[in-house]
Amino acid sequence: MYKISLHLGTCIVTRQNKPASYWTVLSHYGITHTDLQKLNLSYEELYEIYKTIQRHEEIREFLKNLKEKIAMTAKNNNVS
């Protein structure tokens, strides 16, 4: 009987894909926790803010990836 094993090494994460916190996004636009409390928003309104920030992060990530693709294409065209 034979035993075969394979070691694939160790992975080090160099770029973590962690979205910004919701408070970070809101404070970037000058909106504080106190400001939201003063508005006395309904659950639906708070949920709309939450979903909007999610879309904001998705758009940011999409544009970042698009910029990387454009840069890579330009680099490949310069090499050719």
N, C-alpha and C positions, 0 to 999 in steps of 0.2 A: 504494500500500500504506500502510495506517495502523497505527500502534502505539498501543495503549491501555494505560495503566498506572494502578494504583491503590495509593496509600500509605495503610495503615490506622493508622499512628502507632506509638507506642511503648507497651509495656505495663510497668507497674511493679507488682511483687508487693507488696501491702500486708499480706497475712496468709498466712504460710507454713504449710502443713498438715504440719508435721513432728512425727512422734510422739516422745514422750520416749524417751530411751535406756533399755534394760532395766535398767542399773545404777541409773539415777535412780529408776525405779519401785521396785526392790528396796530401795534405801537409804531411800526414803520410808517404807517399812514396817519400817525398822530392820534390814535384812538386808544384810550386807556380803559382799564377795568371799571374805574369810577364813572367814566363817561357812559358806558353801557348800562351801569346800574341806574344812573340818573334818567335814562330813557324809559326804564321800566318796560322792557320789551317782552312780548309774548313768546311762548315756546316756539311758535311757527316762525317768528321773526329771528329768534336766535338760531334756529335750525337753518334758515336761509343764509345767515351770516356764515355758519359752519360750512355749508355746501359751497358757498362762494369762495371761501378760503381754500377749500379742497380743489376747486377748479383753478384757482390762482396757482396753486402748487403744481398741478398737472400741466398747465400752460407753461410755467417756468421751466419745468423739466423737459417738455417738448422742444421749446426754443433753445435750450441748452444743447440738447442732442442734435438739433438741426444745425446749430452753429458748429458743432464738432464735425458733422458730416461735410459741411461746406469747407471747413478748414482742411479736412482730410482729402477731399476732392481736389482742392487747389494745390495741395502738396503733391498729390499723385500726378497732376497735370504738369507741374513744374519739373518733376523727375523725368517724365517721358520725353 
